[in-house]
Amino acid sequence: MSTQYLDKSGLCFLHGRRWDESPAASQPSGCIKGNTSIREALQDFYTRKVEVPEHIAELRKAKLDQILPGLLARVQRNTSRVRCLDAIYVGSTVEDLVIRGHADYNVIVPLSIVGTITPVSAGKPEQFVLRLPRLFNIKEVNEDRWAGWRGERDFLCPTLANKMFLKFIKKWHEVRQHSDTVVNANSGVKTSPVRVVTSLGADATSENTAVTIEIIPGIVLGKKSADTRRLFIAKDFCGKEISATDDPVWTQVSYESERALLLKVNRADGSCRARALKILKTLRSKDDTLAHLTSYQMKHALLHLCDEQVDQSRWQRRTIEHCFAEILCKLTDFISRRELPHFFVSNLNLLEDIPERTLAKVGSRLRVLSKREKELGRLLSKE
């Protein structure tokens, strides 16, 4: 007979078998005895630690409406050197994957191109240098508007792009005088996209005090209508800083395609898998081993899982514990193979930069959470 214990929240966990291998995990008709406690624990954790309270969501939206139009206008109307196109909104917020306490908004501002840009591979599948030949025989009044963005050998430089955006945004901050807003930028030889941090005010809770807006320079090549569109940004996949002494490397990204696919997934299963992923993202902050994984890696594991299981009616019958178990299983499989392919960029392994010993620890931790209800319950009840 299975033993039981009560966690802090009073939820009961059953022992004696793997919770993700109970009959309910293979039967789409719903939950049966033995898995109810896991479902309740996950739902309780989602309500307490993951879901963004409605009044906080409204505060965030109001703050964005106040800050963002003027901020983007300041960047976009600086046409003396470069012209900017309509902003592209990406990241967890627009993908419905935002979690409590993490109010980051990522905005890519694509740059208008005068001339022909040639992408040249910089070694890794997602990294490119962008070459834009100089214009000759032009009148002085029609100067080369890209002069401030070029590094050596006529390559457009992401470091210079970030620095120029910083200049624009500091000017906006100076003119608008938002007393509750700070412009953050890294110093030294490293640069990264500018981050604007603004307070939500006295009505915010202790874990939802501010909104961070990241303004990322981007370059778009090709046409979306012809399915040749490529987007390059002045930032690494995992948010690593760019060294001013390195080659001027831009990162090709697929945020728009990821967002479109996740929207279809949410429609298919009522956002069940998205909720399970948000729970796993939140657990990263409560577990030192899981913290070695990024939310971006977790998201791509989910994209592969959804691509393999396309039966919409099957997913509509799934519950939160089924979705959570299958994401854990998929991540564990990728980690055991030490390879997590990027869903859209060919030949890119998202686990490549994680040391083998660290991957082994992460894989072991995921297997423990899959097999031991008590340990999963302890982590979910952790404050």
C-alpha positions as CSV (number, residue, x, y, z in Angstrom):
1,M,0.0,0.0,0.0
2,S,1.3,3.5,-0.9
3,T,2.4,5.7,1.9
4,Q,1.4,9.4,2.3
5,Y,2.6,12.6,3.7
6,L,1.3,16.2,3.9
7,D,3.3,19.2,2.6
8,K,3.0,22.7,3.9
9,S,-0.1,23.5,1.9
10,G,-1.9,20.4,3.2
11,L,-1.7,18.6,-0.1
12,C,-1.2,14.8,0.0
13,F,1.4,12.9,-2.1
14,L,1.3,9.2,-2.8
15,H,4.4,7.1,-2.9
16,G,5.3,3.6,-4.2
17,R,5.4,4.4,-7.9
18,R,6.5,7.1,-10.3
19,W,3.9,9.9,-10.4
20,D,4.5,10.4,-14.1
21,E,3.9,6.6,-14.8
22,S,0.6,6.3,-13.1
23,P,-2.3,5.0,-15.2
24,A,-3.6,8.5,-15.6
25,A,-0.4,9.5,-17.4
26,S,-1.3,7.2,-20.3
27,Q,-5.0,7.5,-20.2
28,P,-6.4,10.7,-21.9
29,S,-9.8,10.3,-20.3
30,G,-8.8,12.3,-17.2
31,C,-7.2,11.9,-13.8
32,I,-7.7,8.8,-11.6
33,K,-6.7,8.1,-8.0
34,G,-2.9,8.5,-7.5
35,N,-2.4,11.6,-9.6
36,T,-4.9,14.0,-8.1
37,S,-2.4,15.1,-5.4
38,I,0.2,16.1,-8.0
39,R,-2.4,18.0,-10.0
40,E,-3.5,19.9,-6.9
41,A,0.1,20.7,-6.0
42,L,0.9,22.0,-9.4
43,Q,-2.3,24.1,-9.6
44,D,-1.7,25.4,-6.1
45,F,1.9,26.4,-7.0
46,Y,0.7,28.0,-10.2
47,T,-1.9,30.2,-8.3
48,R,0.6,31.1,-5.5
49,K,3.8,31.6,-7.4
50,V,3.3,31.7,-11.2
51,E,0.1,33.4,-12.2
52,V,0.3,37.2,-12.5
53,P,-2.5,38.9,-10.4
54,E,-5.0,40.7,-12.6
55,H,-4.4,44.1,-10.9
56,I,-0.6,43.7,-11.5
57,A,-1.2,42.9,-15.2
58,E,-3.3,46.1,-15.4
59,L,-0.6,48.2,-13.7
60,R,2.0,46.8,-16.1
61,K,-0.1,47.6,-19.2
62,A,-0.8,51.1,-17.9
63,K,2.9,51.7,-17.3
64,L,3.7,50.5,-20.8
65,D,1.1,52.7,-22.4
66,Q,2.7,55.6,-20.5
67,I,6.3,54.9,-21.3
68,L,6.7,53.0,-24.5
69,P,5.2,55.3,-27.2
70,G,7.5,58.2,-26.4
71,L,10.5,55.9,-25.8
72,L,10.2,54.2,-29.2
73,A,9.4,57.5,-31.0
74,R,12.7,59.0,-29.6
75,V,14.6,56.1,-31.1
76,Q,12.7,55.9,-34.4
77,R,12.8,59.5,-35.4
78,N,16.6,59.8,-35.2
79,T,17.0,59.7,-39.0
80,S,20.2,61.7,-39.2
81,R,22.2,58.5,-39.2
82,V,19.7,55.7,-39.4
83,R,16.0,55.1,-39.9
84,C,14.1,52.7,-37.8
85,L,11.0,50.6,-38.8
86,D,8.0,49.5,-36.7
87,A,8.9,47.7,-33.5
88,I,8.7,44.0,-33.1
89,Y,7.4,42.7,-29.7
90,V,8.9,39.4,-28.6
91,G,9.6,37.4,-25.5
92,S,7.5,35.8,-22.7
93,T,5.0,38.6,-22.4
94,V,3.7,38.4,-26.0
95,E,4.0,34.6,-26.0
96,D,1.8,34.3,-22.8
97,L,4.7,32.7,-20.9
98,V,5.4,35.6,-18.5
99,I,5.6,34.6,-14.8
100,R,5.2,36.5,-11.5
101,G,8.0,38.8,-10.6
102,H,9.5,38.8,-14.1
103,A,8.0,41.7,-16.0
104,D,10.4,41.9,-18.9
105,Y,9.3,43.3,-22.2
106,N,11.6,42.8,-25.2
107,V,11.2,45.2,-28.1
108,I,13.3,44.8,-31.3
109,V,13.6,48.0,-33.3
110,P,14.6,47.0,-36.9
111,L,16.9,49.3,-38.8
112,S,16.2,50.5,-42.3
113,I,18.9,49.4,-44.8
114,V,20.3,51.7,-47.5
115,G,22.4,49.5,-49.8
116,T,22.9,45.7,-49.9
117,I,23.8,43.8,-46.8
118,T,25.7,40.6,-47.1
119,P,25.4,38.1,-44.1
120,V,28.7,36.2,-43.6
121,S,28.8,33.2,-41.2
122,A,30.8,33.9,-38.0
123,G,31.3,30.3,-37.0
124,K,28.2,29.3,-35.1
125,P,24.9,28.6,-37.0
126,E,23.1,31.6,-35.4
127,Q,26.0,34.1,-35.6
128,F,26.7,36.4,-38.6
129,V,28.7,39.4,-39.5
130,L,26.8,41.9,-41.7
131,R,28.8,43.6,-44.4
132,L,27.5,46.8,-45.9
133,P,29.8,48.4,-48.6
134,R,30.4,52.1,-48.3
135,L,28.7,54.4,-50.8
136,F,31.1,56.4,-53.0
137,N,30.6,59.5,-55.1
138,I,27.8,60.8,-52.9
139,K,27.3,64.5,-52.1
140,E,28.4,65.8,-48.8
141,V,24.8,66.8,-47.8
142,N,23.7,63.2,-48.4
143,E,26.4,61.6,-46.2
144,D,26.7,57.9,-45.5
145,R,24.1,57.5,-42.7
146,W,25.7,54.2,-41.6
147,A,29.1,55.8,-40.8
148,G,28.4,55.6,-37.0
149,W,27.5,51.9,-37.2
150,R,30.5,50.5,-39.0
151,G,33.4,48.8,-37.5
152,E,36.4,47.5,-39.3
153,R,36.1,46.0,-42.8
154,D,32.7,47.6,-43.4
155,F,30.9,45.3,-41.0
156,L,27.9,46.8,-39.1
157,C,28.8,46.7,-35.5
158,P,26.2,45.6,-32.8
159,T,28.2,47.2,-30.1
160,L,28.0,50.6,-31.8
161,A,24.3,50.0,-32.5
162,N,23.6,49.4,-28.7
163,K,25.7,52.5,-27.8
164,M,23.7,54.7,-30.3
165,F,20.4,53.4,-28.9
166,L,21.7,54.2,-25.4
167,K,22.4,57.8,-26.5
168,F,18.8,58.2,-27.9
169,I,17.2,56.7,-24.8
170,K,19.2,58.8,-22.4
171,K,18.1,61.9,-24.3
172,W,14.4,60.7,-24.0
173,H,14.9,60.2,-20.2
174,E,16.4,63.6,-19.9
175,V,13.5,65.3,-21.7
176,R,10.7,63.3,-20.2
177,Q,12.1,63.4,-16.7
178,H,10.3,60.2,-15.5
179,S,11.4,60.2,-11.8
180,D,10.4,56.6,-11.3
181,T,12.4,55.3,-14.3
182,V,16.1,54.4,-14.6
183,V,18.1,53.7,-17.8
184,N,20.5,50.8,-17.3
185,A,23.5,50.0,-19.5
186,N,26.5,47.9,-18.9
187,S,29.9,49.7,-18.7
188,G,33.4,48.8,-19.6
189,V,34.3,46.8,-22.7
190,K,31.0,44.9,-22.7
191,T,27.7,46.2,-24.1
192,S,24.2,44.8,-24.2
193,P,20.8,46.2,-25.2
194,V,19.6,49.1,-23.2
195,R,17.2,48.3,-20.3
196,V,14.7,50.8,-19.0
197,V,13.4,49.9,-15.5
198,T,10.3,51.7,-14.4
199,S,8.5,51.4,-11.0
200,L,4.9,50.2,-10.8
201,G,4.2,52.6,-7.9
202,A,2.7,52.1,-4.5
203,D,0.0,49.8,-5.7
204,A,2.5,47.1,-6.6
205,T,3.3,44.0,-4.5
206,S,6.7,43.2,-3.1
207,E,7.4,40.6,-5.8
208,N,6.0,42.7,-8.7
209,T,7.6,46.2,-8.2
210,A,8.9,47.2,-11.6
211,V,8.7,46.7,-15.3
212,T,11.9,46.2,-17.4
213,I,11.8,47.2,-21.1
214,E,14.7,46.1,-23.2
215,I,15.2,47.9,-26.5
216,I,17.2,45.7,-29.0
217,P,18.7,47.0,-32.3
218,G,17.8,44.6,-35.1
219,I,18.3,44.3,-38.9
220,V,15.7,42.6,-41.1
221,L,16.7,41.1,-44.5
222,G,14.3,39.8,-47.1
223,K,10.5,39.9,-47.2
224,K,8.0,38.2,-44.9
225,S,5.6,37.7,-47.8
226,A,8.2,35.8,-49.8
227,D,9.2,33.7,-46.8
228,T,12.7,35.0,-47.1
229,R,12.6,37.3,-44.0
230,R,15.6,37.0,-41.6
231,L,16.0,38.9,-38.4
232,F,19.3,39.7,-36.8
233,I,19.7,41.3,-33.3
234,A,22.5,42.9,-31.3
235,K,22.2,40.3,-28.5
236,D,23.1,36.7,-27.8
237,F,20.4,34.0,-27.5
238,C,21.0,33.7,-23.7
239,G,21.4,37.5,-23.2
240,K,25.2,37.4,-23.0
241,E,27.0,40.7,-23.4
242,I,28.8,41.6,-26.5
243,S,32.5,42.5,-26.3
244,A,33.6,45.6,-28.0
245,T,36.9,43.8,-28.9
246,D,35.2,40.8,-30.6
247,D,34.1,40.5,-34.2
248,P,30.9,42.5,-34.9
249,V,28.6,39.4,-34.5
250,W,24.8,39.6,-34.9
251,T,22.5,36.8,-33.8
252,Q,19.9,35.5,-36.2
253,V,16.6,34.9,-34.2
254,S,13.3,33.3,-34.9
255,Y,11.1,35.0,-32.2
256,E,8.3,35.8,-34.5
257,S,8.0,32.2,-35.7
258,E,8.2,30.9,-32.2
259,R,5.4,33.2,-31.1
260,A,3.2,32.1,-34.0
261,L,3.7,28.4,-33.2
262,L,3.1,28.9,-29.4
263,L,-0.2,30.7,-30.3
264,K,-1.4,27.7,-32.2
265,V,-0.3,25.4,-29.3
266,N,-2.3,27.4,-26.8
267,R,-5.4,27.3,-29.0
268,A,-5.0,23.5,-29.3
269,D,-4.8,22.7,-25.6
270,G,-6.3,25.7,-23.8
271,S,-2.8,26.8,-22.7
272,C,-2.3,23.7,-20.6
273,R,1.3,23.1,-21.8
274,A,2.1,26.8,-21.5
275,R,1.0,26.7,-17.8
276,A,3.2,23.6,-17.2
277,L,6.2,25.4,-18.8
278,K,5.6,28.5,-16.7
279,I,5.6,26.3,-13.6
280,L,9.0,24.8,-14.7
281,K,10.4,28.3,-15.4
282,T,9.4,29.5,-11.9
283,L,11.0,26.4,-10.3
284,R,14.3,27.5,-11.8
285,S,14.5,30.2,-9.1
286,K,13.9,27.7,-6.3
287,D,16.4,25.1,-7.4
288,D,20.1,25.7,-7.9
289,T,20.5,22.8,-10.3
290,L,17.5,23.7,-12.5
291,A,18.9,27.3,-12.6
292,H,21.6,26.1,-15.0
293,L,18.9,25.8,-17.7
294,T,17.4,28.9,-19.4
295,S,13.8,29.5,-20.0
296,Y,14.7,29.7,-23.7
297,Q,16.0,26.1,-23.7
298,M,12.8,25.0,-21.8
299,K,10.7,26.7,-24.4
300,H,12.4,24.9,-27.3
301,A,12.0,21.5,-25.6
302,L,8.3,22.3,-25.5
303,L,8.2,23.3,-29.2
304,H,9.8,19.9,-30.1
305,L,7.3,18.1,-27.9
306,C,4.4,19.8,-29.6
307,D,5.8,19.1,-33.1
308,E,5.9,15.4,-32.2
309,Q,2.4,15.2,-30.8
310,V,0.0,17.0,-33.1
311,D,-3.2,15.3,-32.1
312,Q,-5.2,18.3,-31.0
313,S,-8.1,16.3,-29.5
314,R,-5.6,14.3,-27.4
315,W,-4.1,17.4,-25.9
316,Q,-7.5,18.9,-25.2
317,R,-8.0,15.9,-22.8
318,R,-4.7,16.4,-21.0
319,T,-4.4,17.8,-17.5
320,I,-1.6,19.9,-16.0
321,E,0.3,17.0,-14.5
322,H,0.4,15.2,-17.8
323,C,1.8,18.2,-19.6
324,F,4.3,18.9,-16.8
325,A,5.5,15.2,-16.8
326,E,6.0,15.2,-20.6
327,I,8.0,18.4,-20.6
328,L,10.2,17.0,-17.9
329,C,10.6,13.8,-19.9
330,K,11.5,15.7,-23.1
331,L,14.0,17.8,-21.4
332,T,15.6,14.8,-19.7
333,D,15.9,13.1,-23.1
334,F,17.6,16.0,-24.7
335,I,20.0,16.4,-21.8
336,S,20.9,12.7,-21.8
337,R,21.9,13.1,-25.5
338,R,23.6,16.5,-24.7
339,E,21.8,18.0,-27.6
340,L,18.8,20.3,-27.8
341,P,18.3,21.4,-31.4
342,H,17.0,24.9,-32.0
343,F,13.6,24.5,-33.5
344,F,14.1,26.9,-36.4
345,V,17.9,27.4,-36.8
346,S,19.5,24.4,-38.3
347,N,22.6,22.8,-36.7
348,L,22.3,24.9,-33.5
349,N,22.6,22.9,-30.3
350,L,21.2,25.0,-27.4
351,L,23.0,22.9,-24.8
352,E,26.4,23.3,-26.5
353,D,27.8,25.9,-23.9
354,I,26.8,23.9,-20.8
355,P,29.7,21.8,-19.3
356,E,29.2,18.1,-19.5
357,R,29.4,17.7,-15.7
358,T,26.7,20.4,-15.2
359,L,24.4,18.7,-17.8
360,A,24.8,15.4,-15.9
361,K,23.7,17.1,-12.6
362,V,20.7,18.7,-14.4
363,G,19.7,15.4,-16.0
364,S,19.9,13.7,-12.6
365,R,17.8,16.3,-11.0
366,L,15.1,16.1,-13.6
367,R,14.9,12.3,-13.2
368,V,14.5,12.7,-9.5
369,L,11.6,15.1,-9.9
370,S,10.0,12.7,-12.4
371,K,10.3,9.7,-10.1
372,R,9.9,11.0,-6.6
373,E,6.6,12.6,-5.7
374,K,7.9,13.6,-2.3
375,E,10.8,15.6,-3.7
376,L,8.6,17.2,-6.3
377,G,6.1,18.1,-3.6
378,R,8.8,19.6,-1.4
379,L,10.0,21.8,-4.3
380,L,6.5,22.9,-5.1
381,S,5.8,23.8,-1.5
382,K,9.0,25.8,-1.1
383,E,8.5,29.4,-0.3
